[in-house]
Amino acid sequence: MSLLSWFDNRTLFGCQCVLAIMFATLFLCMSRVYPMVRGIRSISFAFLLGIPCTFLALSRGHISDFLSVDIANVLAAGGFILLYCGVVQFVGGKIRLWLVTVPSGLALGVVYYYSEVRPNILPRIVVMGMIQALLVGLTAWELLRTSADTSSRRANRSTARFFGILLTIQAALCVVRSVLSVILGAPNNLMQGDIVQTSTMLMNLVYLAVYGLCFLAMAGHEMIQRSQEESETDSLSGAFNRRGIELKLNAELKRSNRSQMKLSIALVDVDHFKSINDRFGHAAGDEAIRGVSLAISKCLRGVDYLGRYGGDEFLLVLPLTTIDEASIVLERVKQVIESLEIRDDFGPLTLSIGLTEASPEDDAVTLIARADEALYMAKSDGRNCMRSRMPQRTFPEAARRTDREAAKM
């Protein structure tokens, strides 16, 4: 007695339907709560199509072949196409719709011919098995490509790799099923309990659960990441908020100490910002903050960080940058801000900037405090200028030499 004889095909079909309903409902709710997660709506519709597809397949023999065969296969192909589109959208890839719709259309034409014109179940099984292998294989390729891209932030790479490997195996099994159907012959109906049909039903049930759980894991990771980013972003300026920029500064300080690379930071203050709020209102002040933030961002490199440190004050973190190199960047920032046209009645905006370079002894608190001292100097010198403070460096060898000389005297 084989293990597969323990399973009933109708029960397996029913379990597929229950899983499809559960995941469709879950992903539809997630798409409403987190509409920013791309691809989740397509995935939910893919599971939705699986529900009538399963019911139509279960009703074979009790309804017309056009409904139970042709329409059911259209829904199945549509579900796999939506799954492919949802995954590609989620990982940020390019959807090649012609690559999935053209072969699917041809396959469905073959199914219609061997259902309505010349009824024959074997060509239908073979062609749908091959088209399923194509659609699942393309989805697996997108996931594996994403998991190999170290710069990708659109998915949990380990989950994407696991998902991609499982889908690759499923695509191979679809081909094997088609080959076995040719060798062993086609069943009389889908409910026939043989090794090919029952194993196919069981495999489909397992993979339906895998689809839902793996995409749920990737979507959950994406939502956590987005929530974290939102908690570290200033809603007004679009830059990091104080918490976010301090986290970036701490991370860059640790990296700088490990690699012995330079790191500079700058505190930037919009001159006479209070008078803008007093004369033109807080809405005008908000407009100025947004304009300054955007203008500064355009002057920075991809490795630099900008955060709104408080009120009209910004903190710039410039990795791999000496204080001399940073001063060049900030002079360019000053020129851009002075030429910024936010409103006709504003007049030119100017900046006071305090600049410093990190030393191995610095932590975030001491580094920011030194930049704040430099900013205070800039404000004391009349604003619209930049001042810098270098760390008090100690040179152990020179200090020991001085001590020896003092001892000889």
Residue, then its C-alpha position, 0 to 999 in steps of 0.5 A: m500500500s503506497l503512501l499516496s493512497w492515503f490521500d483523496n484527490r477531492t480532499l486535496f482539491g478542497c484543501q487547495c481551495v481553503l488555502a487560496i481563500m485564506f491567503a487571498t483574504l490575508f493579502l487583500c487586507m495587507s494591500r489595503v493597510y500597506p498599499m506602498v508594498r508593491g506587488i501584493r495586490s497582484i499576489s492577492f488576485a492570483f490567489l483569488l483566481g485559484i478559488p473559482c479555478t478549484f471549484l470548476a475543476l472539482s465540478r468536472g463531469h457535472i458542468s460543461d467542459f467549456l467551464s470545467v476545462d477551458i475557463a478553469n485553465v484560463l483562470a489557472a494561467g491568469g493566476f500564474i501570470l499574476l504571481y509572476c507580475g506580483v513578484v517582479q513588481f515586489v523585487g523592482g524588476k521589469i515585467r516582460l508581459w509579452l513573454v508570459t501572455v503570448p505562450s499562455g495564449l497559445a497554450l490556452g488555444v491548444v487546450y480549447y482545441y483539444s477540449e471542444v474540437r477534438p477532445n483529448i486530455l493528454p495534449r491538455i495536460v502536457v501543454m498546461g504542464m509546460i506553460q506552468a513550468l515556464l511561468v513558474g520558472l520565470t518567477a523563480w529566475e526573478l527571485l534568484r536574480t534578486s537574491a544574488d543582487t547585494s545592492s537590492r533592498r526590495a526583499n529579504r534575500s535569503t527568503a527570496r533565494f529559498f523561494g526561488i529554489l523551490l519554484t525552480i524545483q516546481a518548474a522541473l516537476c511540472v516538466v516531469r509530470s508532462v513527460l510521465s503523462v505521455i509515458l504512462g498515459a492520460p487519466n480519465n479524469l482529474m479525480q483518478g487516484d493514480i501516482v501521477q494525479t495524486s502526486t500532482m495534487l499533493m505537490n500543488l497543495v504544498y506549493l500553494a502553501v509555499y507561495g503564500l508563506c514565502f511571499l508573506a515572509m518577504a512582504g512582512h520584511e518589507m513592511i518592517q523595513r518601511s516602518q523603520e524607515e518612516s520612523e527615521t524620516d522627517s515628514l516635513s523635509g524628507a530627510f532623516n529625522r534626529r534619531g535617523i541621522e544619529l543612527k547613521l552617524n554612529a554607524e559611520l563612526k564605527r566604520s571609520n574607526r575600523s577602516q581608518m578612513k576620514l569622516s566629516i560632519a557639518l551642522v547647517d543652520v538657516d539664518h534668521f529663520k525665526s523672522i521668516n516664520d514671524r513675517f510670512g507664517h509657519a507655512a512659509g517656514d515649512e516651505a523654506i525647510r523643504g526647499v533647503s532640504l531638497a537643495i542640499s540633497k542635490c549637492l550630496r553624493g550617494v554615500d552622504y546623509l542629511g538629517r533635520y537635527g531640529g527646527d531649522e538646523f540640519l546635520l550632514v554626515l560625509p563619509l570618506t571625506t576630509i575637512d578640506e574636501a567637506s568645506i568645498v562641498l559646503e561652499r557649493v551648498k551655500q551658493v546653491i541655497e543663496s540662489l534658491e528661489i522659494r518665494d518672491d517675497f522671501g529674498p535670498l536665504t543664507l546658511s551658517i555652517g559648523l564643520t568638523e572632522a572625526s578623530p578615533e577618540d570621538d563618539a557621536v556626542t563629542l563630534i556633534a558638540r564640536a560641530d556645534e561649537a563651530l556653528y556658534m563661531a559662524k553665528s558669532d562672526g555675523r552668520n552667512c559663513m562657515r567655520s570649522r573646528m579640528p579635533q585636539r589630536t595627541f601624538p603619543e610618540a611626540a608626547r613621550r619624546t617631550d617627556r624624556e627631554a623634560a626629564k633630562m633637564 
